[in-house]
């Protein structure tokens, strides 16, 4: 019965039409405030990214426009992964982002775009990956999409809320980061995702009904994909679906909105 219900929900994703954007979900009740350096259990630090320690992606840094994009998903797997992930097969290298401070005034993203990105990073990304100076870590890619470099002392990736294909009714928030540990199976992928997302979201993903479920095909050979259906009364209020991909020594996490599914389910008497 649960499998059938999930299949129906996944089908709904592809039938959704544009509706008013739902408000961002509040932090689940009872969750403690998270500050820089807090671990999944609320303790100081948790060894995020192990290889290299708490280095992250510092605030800003020199750009290198010629830097090659990260290849997140190899060509031979691109058609096999979830459609949501296909447009993200490549990701702008952090070094290639144009620093916010170097943009001409007419090129600078609006304050509303910056605030939206900062809010989403604060809700979804683990504190160990959030930059000390958010504005200094901002940059735009070759297409003018706003990103923020993630990390503390050096660039380890970036996040953006502007990566959905043009004209898509599904808004996306996505981030990609370097990951030193091998991700060889679903258990390792779940553990890795738990270390890069905010602790309240990690706790939601740890619940049986909201755990990442392996892709039926992309699940071996150093490349794994998985999908989770989030709590409609929690993070799923805004982003019902979370996708994760591991490969090429990197992690990709994508949160997808489905406008008409926003908010908790309506109870019928």
Residue, then its C-alpha position, 0 to 999 in steps of 0.5 A: x500500500x505504501x509503495x502504491x501511495x508513493x508511486x501516485x505521489x511521484x506521478x503527481x510531480x509531473x502533472x503539477x501546474x504553476x500555482x502561487x508560491x507557498x511560504x517557506x516552512x517554519x523550523x519544526x517546533x522544538x528544534x534548537x537554534x543552530x549556530x555556526x559549528x553546531x553538529x547534527x546533535x547540537x554539539x560543537x562540530x561533527x567532522x563534516x566532509x571529513x577529508x579536509x575537516x571543517x574547511x568549507x568554502x570561504x567568503x568570496x575569493x578570487x574568481x577564475x572564469x576559465x574554470x571548468x564546470x563540475x561534471x556531476x552526472x556522467x553522460x551515460x547516466x544522464x538520461x537514466x536519473x530522475x528528470x529533476x536532476x538531468x539539467x544539473x548534470x554539470x554545476x558551475x565550479x565555485x572558482x568560476x563564479x563572479x564575486x558579487x563585489x565585482x559585478x556592475x550595479x546593473x548586474x547585481x541581483x536584487x535584494x529580494x533574490x539575495x534574501x531568498x537565497x540566504x533564507x534557504x541556505x539557513x533552512x536547508x544547508x548544514x551550519x558547517x557549510x554556511x559562509x561566515x560572510x554571506x554577501x562576500x560569498x555571493x557570485x553569479x555563474x556564466x548565465x547570471x544565476x545567483x549562487x553563494x559559495x559554501x564553506x568557511x575557509x575555502x570554496x567547497x561548492x555552492x548553492x542556488x535557488x535559480x537552477x530550474x530550467x526556464x519555464x519550469x513550474x517546479x522551483x528548485x533549491x540545490x547545492x553541490x559540495x565536494x565530498x572526500x569519503x567514498x559513497x558506495x551504497x544507500x546507507x553511505x549516501x543517507x549518512x553523507x546527506x545527513x552531514x550536509x543538510x541542516x540538522x532538523x532536515x537530517x532528523x526528518x530524513x531519518x524517519x522511516x517514512x521520509x528516508x531516501x529511497x535508492x534509484x532503481x538504476x543509478x545505484x552502483x559503480x560509484x554513482x548513486x541517486x536517491x529520492x525522499x518524500x518530505x513531511x508535508x507538515x515540515x520541510x515538505x510544506x515547501x519542498x515535498x521532494x528531496x533528491x540526492x546524487x553522489x559521484x565524482x567525489x561530490x554530493x548534489x542535493x536538490x529540493x523541489x517545490x510542487x506548488x499545488x502540493x504546498x502546505x499540509x494535507x487537507x483533512x476531510x471530515 
